[in-house]
Amino acid sequence: MSETTDTPDTFADLDQSVEESHTRSKSIDALVAEWKAELDGQQSVSAANVQDRLLDLWGQLPEGETRTEIEQWLTETVQRHLYAVTDIDARLQRVLATA
């Protein structure tokens, strides 16, 4: 890759960039699926639990709108004690749609 731009210099660089993006997306999908499985059958969960899971997601996301949304949600967890599972599920659907 060129030092002055984010544009790939060769097709190999482009292939690597696409592969990294695909791997990252699968990781996000896997993290969300794992979280949803953990939430199954529960009505609410602690904000600390939500915060832990959000940090895992945040670490896998590239800079952008979705990561910013996760950052805002993380900030909110400091002020809350519980989250309804239905709320978490709705937010995770948005994350998957934009990731």
C-alpha positions in Angstrom: 0.0 0.0 0.0 1.1 3.5 -0.7 2.2 5.6 2.3 0.3 8.7 1.2 -3.1 7.1 0.4 -5.4 4.4 1.6 -5.8 3.1 -2.0 -4.3 -0.3 -2.7 -1.3 -0.3 -5.0 -1.9 -3.8 -6.5 -4.6 -6.3 -6.9 -3.0 -8.4 -4.1 -3.4 -5.4 -1.8 -7.0 -5.0 -2.8 -7.7 -8.7 -2.3 -6.1 -8.5 1.2 -8.2 -5.5 2.1 -11.4 -7.2 0.9 -10.4 -10.4 2.8 -9.7 -8.4 6.0 -13.1 -6.6 5.7 -14.9 -10.0 5.2 -13.1 -11.5 8.2 -14.0 -8.6 10.3 -17.7 -8.8 9.3 -17.8 -12.5 10.1 -16.3 -11.7 13.5 -19.0 -9.1 14.2 -21.7 -11.5 13.0 -20.3 -14.2 15.3 -20.1 -11.8 18.3 -23.6 -10.7 17.8 -24.9 -14.2 17.3 -23.1 -15.3 20.5 -24.5 -12.4 22.5 -28.0 -13.1 21.2 -27.7 -16.8 22.2 -26.7 -15.7 25.7 -29.7 -13.4 25.9 -32.2 -16.0 24.8 -34.8 -16.6 27.5 -33.8 -13.6 29.6 -36.0 -10.5 30.1 -33.2 -8.1 31.2 -29.4 -8.0 31.7 -27.1 -5.7 33.7 -25.5 -2.7 32.1 -22.1 -4.2 33.1 -22.9 -7.2 30.9 -23.9 -5.0 28.0 -20.8 -2.9 28.4 -18.5 -6.0 28.3 -20.2 -7.2 25.1 -20.1 -3.7 23.5 -16.4 -3.5 24.2 -15.9 -6.7 22.3 -17.9 -5.4 19.3 -16.2 -2.0 19.4 -12.8 -3.6 19.1 -13.8 -5.4 15.9 -15.4 -2.4 14.2 -13.6 -0.1 11.8 -13.9 3.7 12.2 -17.3 4.8 11.1 -21.0 5.3 11.8 -21.5 1.9 13.5 -18.5 2.3 15.8 -19.7 5.7 16.8 -23.1 4.3 17.6 -21.4 1.6 19.8 -19.4 4.4 21.5 -22.6 6.3 22.3 -24.2 3.1 23.6 -21.1 2.4 25.8 -21.4 5.9 27.3 -25.0 5.3 28.1 -24.2 2.1 30.0 -22.4 4.1 32.7 -25.8 5.8 33.6 -27.9 2.7 33.5 -28.4 -0.5 35.6 -30.4 -2.7 33.4 -31.3 -3.2 29.7 -34.3 -5.0 28.4 -33.3 -7.8 26.0 -35.8 -6.4 23.4 -33.9 -3.1 23.4 -30.6 -4.9 23.0 -31.9 -7.0 20.2 -33.3 -4.0 18.3 -29.9 -2.2 18.6 -28.0 -5.2 17.5 -30.1 -5.5 14.4 -29.1 -1.9 13.6 -25.5 -2.8 14.2 -25.7 -5.7 11.8 -27.4 -3.7 9.2 -24.7 -1.0 9.2 -21.6 -3.1 9.9 
